[in-house]
Amino acid sequence: MNSDFSFVVSRRRFLYVAGAAAAVAMQPSSLRAAAVEDRRIAVAPGQALLTSSGQQTAVWAYDGTVPGPTLRLRQHEPVRITVENGLDEDTTVHWHGIRLPNTMDGVPGLTQPPIRPGENFVYEFTPPDAGTFWYHPHADSLVQLGRGLAGALIVEEREPVAVDRELLWLLQDWRLTKDGQIAPGLGNMMDAAMSGRVGNVVTINGGPPADLTVKAGERVRLRLANASLARMMALRFDGHRPVIVAIDGQPCDPHEPEGGRLVLAPAMRIDVVLDMQGDRGKRYAVTDEFYDGLAYTLTGLAYDTAAPLREHPLDAPIHLPSNPLPSPDLAIAERQEIILQGGMMGGGKLAGVGGMMGMGMPGMNGGAAWAINGMSMTGDGHSGMAPQFTLKRGTTCHLTMRNETAWWHPMHVHGFSLSVLSRNGVPVPHRQWQDTVLMAPKDTIECAFVADNPGDWMLHCHVTDHQMAGLMTVFRVT
């Protein structure tokens, strides 16, 4: 729980409060210090009710719940999170999208030693950005994410946003057997070389989707996060016009989505504002229509019959305050390029890829299915591979990413947020900053960032099968 301490003190003495983690001096401002908030998260096997059948599913969970507890932090206020490993295998936690010190990034062998069974690790960082983020393992990623280890992390703005309600939908995709258990076959070559492990059950906040009861006239901020292994989503809100106000935690120019669909790839987050202008007593479907011919109703907006909260949309700005992201200087930028290669192509043939000896992946006989610039880095990240490129601290990097494959790839960068400049030569509108950039087949995307955070950082596809099968690299900031 966040704690705000407000004390008036003289210049000659501090007021100490017994039992408090810290005291914050309010006069003068030079004495102000934020208390460190302490949290603990236990990782262990558990049970979850993922469907309406009543059948419990064996899962792995944070604090016994799927998804794990939603962590609410305050922008610019430090946090200390102790993660206890109750699994029979190593784990870590990656704080996805948070710009934090490299030693806190959660990549085993690269930024920290893995958390062994029965041991714990203390993560300490101060979130610089407000927004919607999430946390998940970066050890045995395919299995641990596939068994349910994921949770939302929300960093609250310093000033509240003018909405009537705030909601979170953390979306997960599961491949379940008829008896409601997680299907075997995590890491099979067909999934890895094609679209990844797309499941047959989608949950919202860990359970079967239930209609959202809404009131006519209210304004809702809806935080969407896709924690699936591989499922892409394109959500259409029947009868409504969602306005995107943030992507991957970073505010953007408010705008309606292209074609009315919110495209949300694994690891992406989108914040939208919804003005509920539907008819009282009516239900409006929310449909996922990403895959051709496979559209389904995810959930619905169900209006109650009460009088409208207001007759017209709330007259208040929906523009979110910007985060303190350093602005790239394109005039002096260092140019780098990565090329995505591999995967199953036409005719059922696997495109040739490179590789590194001794970096096999369980369940795939050590074989790589993907490569970046001719090299395959399989697994979860490690220090055995030379960086793809090295940047001096403070350098602006103009990064071009080319997808030469026949498949979609949400490319995630650790430690930074990317200013997306263009897609296939066309400038990107709406001031978009993203840590996970979705690339369609044959896409070329140009982006830029300031290399202000030293360390070795991962850059990989967040279709987890693709990552584990080689679609991952590392770059260095010195």
DALIN-V293929 format. One record per residue. RES is the residue in one small letter. SS is DSSP state (helix for helix, strand for strand, loop for the rest). PSI is psi in whole degrees, 0 to 359 (none if undefined). Layout:
# DALIN-V293929
RES:SS:PSI, RES:SS:PSI
This chain:
# DALIN-V293929
m:loop:133, n:loop:144, s:loop:130, d:loop:123, f:loop:132, s:loop:106, f:strand:141, v:loop:125, v:loop:154, s:loop:172, r:loop:344, r:loop:347, r:loop:154, f:loop:149, l:loop:116, y:loop:135, v:loop:121, a:loop:135, g:loop:347, a:loop:148, a:loop:327, a:loop:157, a:loop:139, v:loop:120, a:strand:127, m:loop:344, q:loop:128, p:loop:173, s:helix:335, s:helix:344, l:helix:359, r:loop:136, a:loop:138, a:loop:139, a:loop:146, v:loop:124, e:strand:130, d:strand:131, r:strand:157, r:strand:139, i:strand:129, a:strand:132, v:strand:126, a:strand:161, p:strand:153, g:strand:193, q:strand:146, a:strand:149, l:loop:92, l:loop:339, t:loop:172, s:loop:5, s:loop:344, g:loop:356, q:loop:124, q:loop:141, t:strand:133, a:strand:125, v:strand:176, w:strand:139, a:strand:154, y:strand:122, d:loop:32, g:loop:7, t:strand:149, v:loop:119, p:loop:174, g:strand:175, p:strand:140, t:strand:120, l:strand:120, r:strand:118, l:strand:170, r:strand:137, q:loop:133, h:loop:10, e:loop:130, p:strand:151, v:strand:148, r:strand:118, i:strand:116, t:strand:123, v:strand:122, e:strand:127, n:strand:108, g:loop:14, l:loop:171, d:loop:14, e:loop:167, d:loop:154, t:strand:172, t:loop:176, v:loop:128, h:strand:126, w:strand:86, h:strand:119, g:loop:347, i:loop:130, r:loop:99, l:loop:173, p:loop:145, n:helix:324, t:helix:349, m:helix:8, d:loop:345, g:loop:24, v:loop:113, p:strand:135, g:loop:344, l:loop:312, t:loop:344, q:strand:157, p:loop:149, p:loop:154, i:strand:111, r:loop:159, p:loop:133, g:loop:359, e:loop:176, n:strand:168, f:strand:140, v:strand:120, y:strand:130, e:strand:127, f:strand:165, t:strand:110, p:loop:121, p:loop:340, d:loop:139, a:loop:150, g:strand:187, t:strand:119, f:strand:185, w:strand:171, y:strand:149, h:strand:168, p:loop:157, h:loop:32, a:loop:132, d:loop:49, s:helix:316, l:helix:316, v:helix:313, q:helix:318, l:helix:319, g:helix:338, r:loop:4, g:loop:359, l:loop:100, a:strand:152, g:strand:157, a:strand:146, l:strand:118, i:strand:124, v:strand:115, e:strand:144, e:loop:156, r:loop:329, e:loop:140, p:loop:150, v:loop:143, a:loop:84, v:loop:163, d:loop:328, r:strand:152, e:strand:132, l:strand:153, l:strand:130, w:strand:105, l:strand:115, l:strand:132, q:strand:149, d:strand:134, w:strand:142, r:loop:104, l:strand:150, t:loop:176, k:loop:332, d:loop:15, g:loop:13, q:loop:158, i:strand:125, a:loop:144, p:loop:177, g:loop:13, l:loop:125, g:loop:16, n:loop:153, m:helix:327, m:helix:316, d:helix:314, a:helix:324, a:helix:356, m:loop:239, s:loop:0, g:loop:178, r:loop:86, v:loop:133, g:loop:193, n:loop:3, v:strand:131, v:strand:133, t:strand:154, i:strand:120, n:loop:36, g:loop:1, g:strand:172, p:strand:135, p:loop:131, a:loop:149, d:loop:144, l:strand:119, t:strand:127, v:strand:165, k:loop:134, a:loop:134, g:loop:350, e:loop:157, r:strand:129, v:strand:135, r:strand:118, l:strand:119, r:strand:119, l:strand:134, a:strand:129, n:strand:107, a:loop:25, s:loop:158, l:loop:318, a:loop:340, r:loop:122, m:loop:151, m:strand:147, a:strand:98, l:strand:129, r:strand:128, f:strand:100, d:loop:130, g:loop:7, h:loop:161, r:loop:82, p:loop:142, v:strand:121, i:strand:127, v:strand:346, a:strand:146, i:strand:129, d:loop:38, g:loop:349, q:strand:126, p:strand:146, c:strand:174, d:strand:125, p:strand:131, h:strand:155, e:strand:146, p:loop:149, e:helix:129, g:helix:9, g:helix:8, r:strand:134, l:strand:105, v:strand:121, l:strand:103, a:loop:165, p:loop:133, a:loop:349, m:loop:154, r:strand:143, i:strand:130, d:strand:130, v:strand:155, v:strand:129, l:strand:118, d:strand:120, m:loop:94, q:loop:20, g:loop:180, d:loop:140, r:loop:138, g:loop:1, k:loop:152, r:strand:135, y:strand:127, a:strand:145, v:strand:115, t:strand:137, d:strand:116, e:loop:35, f:loop:312, y:loop:128, d:loop:128, g:loop:4, l:loop:27, a:loop:147, y:strand:157, t:strand:117, l:strand:310, t:strand:194, g:strand:157, l:strand:113, a:strand:111, y:strand:135, d:loop:178, t:loop:7, a:loop:164, a:loop:147, p:loop:145, l:loop:323, r:loop:156, e:loop:332, h:loop:157, p:loop:147, l:loop:129, d:loop:77, a:loop:146, p:loop:148, i:loop:8, h:loop:123, l:loop:149, p:loop:142, s:loop:152, n:loop:161, p:loop:62, l:loop:134, p:loop:138, s:loop:126, p:loop:143, d:loop:94, l:helix:338, a:helix:333, i:helix:22, a:loop:146, e:strand:130, r:strand:132, q:strand:157, e:strand:137, i:strand:144, i:strand:124, l:strand:130, q:strand:160, g:strand:200, g:loop:167, m:strand:128, m:loop:188, g:helix:143, g:helix:5, g:helix:19, k:loop:145, l:strand:121, a:loop:145, g:loop:137, v:loop:165, g:loop:208, g:loop:172, m:loop:135, m:loop:145, g:loop:14, m:loop:49, g:loop:165, m:loop:131, p:loop:135, g:loop:354, m:loop:13, n:loop:29, g:loop:2, g:loop:140, a:loop:143, a:loop:349, w:strand:164, a:strand:156, i:strand:120, n:loop:39, g:loop:1, m:strand:140, s:loop:125, m:loop:99, t:loop:162, g:loop:225, d:loop:0, g:loop:138, h:loop:171, s:loop:8, g:loop:0, m:loop:132, a:loop:145, p:loop:145, q:loop:323, f:loop:161, t:strand:135, l:strand:140, k:loop:143, r:loop:132, g:loop:351, t:loop:140, t:strand:128, c:strand:125, h:strand:108, l:strand:124, t:strand:129, m:strand:125, r:strand:127, n:strand:102, e:loop:11, t:loop:175, a:loop:15, w:loop:161, w:loop:142, h:strand:115, p:strand:107, m:strand:121, h:strand:130, v:strand:133, h:loop:145, g:loop:351, f:loop:167, s:loop:138, l:strand:132, s:strand:111, v:strand:121, l:strand:312, s:strand:157, r:strand:118, n:loop:42, g:loop:356, v:strand:124, p:strand:142, v:loop:128, p:loop:177, h:loop:22, r:loop:66, q:loop:125, w:strand:132, q:strand:147, d:loop:348, t:strand:108, v:strand:120, l:strand:126, m:strand:121, a:loop:164, p:loop:132, k:loop:9, d:loop:150, t:strand:125, i:strand:134, e:strand:136, c:strand:173, a:strand:153, f:strand:161, v:strand:124, a:loop:72, d:loop:4, n:loop:104, p:loop:151, g:strand:178, d:strand:125, w:strand:141, m:strand:149, l:strand:117, h:strand:164, c:strand:140, h:loop:10, v:loop:108, t:helix:325, d:helix:320, h:helix:315, q:helix:309, m:helix:337, a:loop:21, g:loop:353, l:loop:67, m:strand:145, t:strand:182, v:strand:144, f:strand:161, r:strand:138, v:strand:123, t:loop:none
